[in-house]
Amino acid sequence: MTNKSKPSWYAGNGLVLGVAIAIAAQAGGAETRSPTKQGGRRSAVAALTTTVQPDAQPSAVAKESLRDAIVASLKQNPDIQIALAQQDDAKYGVNEARAAYLPRVDMTLASGPEYVQPNAASDSLLQRREGVLNIHQNLWDFGVTINDIKRANAAYASARWGTRKKIEQISFEISSAYLGVLEKQKLVDLIGEEIETQAKMSKMIAVQKDLGLTTSADVSRAQVRQDNLQQLLLDAQSQLQQQREAYRRLTGRLPDRATDLPPVDSALPPNPDSAVDVIEQRNPDLAQASQDRRSIERQLASQKGNFFPRIGLDLQGNHRYEVLGRTGRADDARAVVTISYNLLNGGADMALKRRIEARLREADYQLLKVRRDVEQDLRVDFQSLKAANEKMATIESQIDAAQKVVTLYREQFRSGQRSVFDLLDSQQALFQAKQNQLSNYTQKQVSGLRVLQKMAELFRFVGGGEPPPLSTPAPIIVGVPAR
């Protein structure tokens, strides 16, 4: 018969716990259970104690979709919507700059009474009508328009990288919180399994006592460890709830049961040098700084073009009727090539050019600073990954060795060759190694996700593709007229 009691819902109590273990042993033993299922089922021992249960526990069946949580958070995040609006602004700025290549057409129509006094002898009141159609086409401006277009394109690319930077940043924060929930969730499960193992060990020690091979003090030592595990379980459940609340602060909802993410190693560059080689094309901070510099560089080139004349083609057609007297209808048209050249404006053009040169120098140093920071951060993250991988290999060896020691010590304890101290210490060493494995694996995953964030690959890794359309209509604000 399967015992469905849940040891996660009561605090340690030596006497009551001993009774519960005896009852469970007579009922056929206990199975390993997760202490994080919603609501929980109280055992006979838990019914004798009072425990405050955290609200809204995750379902044991429902799985939390990290991609859905990130996408929903991105759509609700004001920073993302601001970045998307700025991106659209820059996008239409490109169209505005390209408009200088197209002809400009202006038309003026006028009609109304006109009083004319050509001489003192005759006055006249006439109905005047006239119309003018002007067409101007830029022919050559010494690179002003093309550089304005390149500047606008660079500004648009910078805005896109700015949006991607925020997407990656929010994705990293949510993913880190998700891994925190997953780690604490696994820790609660691990402690629950350890409690079950300790219950079996306590039963074995009690049997040895009945046979005269151990003492009451040995039984008490086993009970103390059982109580400590119960306290550790309560602490782990509290930490799990805190992690779930941290996840809710980022996503607006409590998570369901978290599941393992794919190992991050396969998505990473093979070494830090390989990552550094591509950061200019893939790191949002560096790519944005590079595009900002390019935008200023194109602005400077456009400003230099203003020191040269502009050549254009002007077409004009005129229609006049009763203009300045009884002239009847008069139509004319013309086509001319124009050259416009500013000769003097008080030095404003030269001052603006020097201001842009100063901004370009600033952008050069800003780009250098960002590159150094990104490269240093990448190398630090890869060092953390290397250390975590080395620790993982050591911890796995420790777990294998500890497992063998536990098995051996149990057999030797049954034959009287090992003490209770040896038995409990070996089990404690195995439990601690498994705890270290959990925390180290989480640190490794977080370090890997941080590298992916710097390579603009994090959302693609956790979401399985590019982000969907994220733009949403602005909320209606009371007191602000609707558009």
Buried (B, 14 or more C-beta within 10 A) or exposed (E): EEBEBBBBBBBBBEEBBBEBBEBBBEEEBBEEBBBBBBEBEBBBBBEEBEEEEEEEBBBBEEEBBBBEBBBBBBBEBEEBBEBBBBBEEBBEBBEEBBEBEEEEEEEEEEEEEBEBEEEEEEEEEBEBBBBBBBBBEBEEBBBBBBBBBBBBBBBBBBBBBBBBBBBBBBBBBBBBBBBBBBBBBBBBBBBBBBBBBBBBBBBBBBEBBEEEBBEEEBBEBBBEBBBEBBEBBBEBBEBBBBBBEBBBEBBEBBBBBBEEBEEBEEBBBEEBEEBBEEBBEBBBBBBBBBBBBBBBBBBBBBBBBBEBEBBBBBBBBBBBBBBEBEEEEEEEEEEEEEEEEEEEEEEEBEEBBEEBEEBBEEBBEBBEEBBEEBBEBBBEBBEBBBBBBEBBEEBEEBBEEBBEBBEEBBEBBBEEEBBBEBBBBBBBBBBEBBBBBBEBBBBBBBBBBBBBBBBBBBBBBBBEEEBEEBEEEEEEEEEEEEE
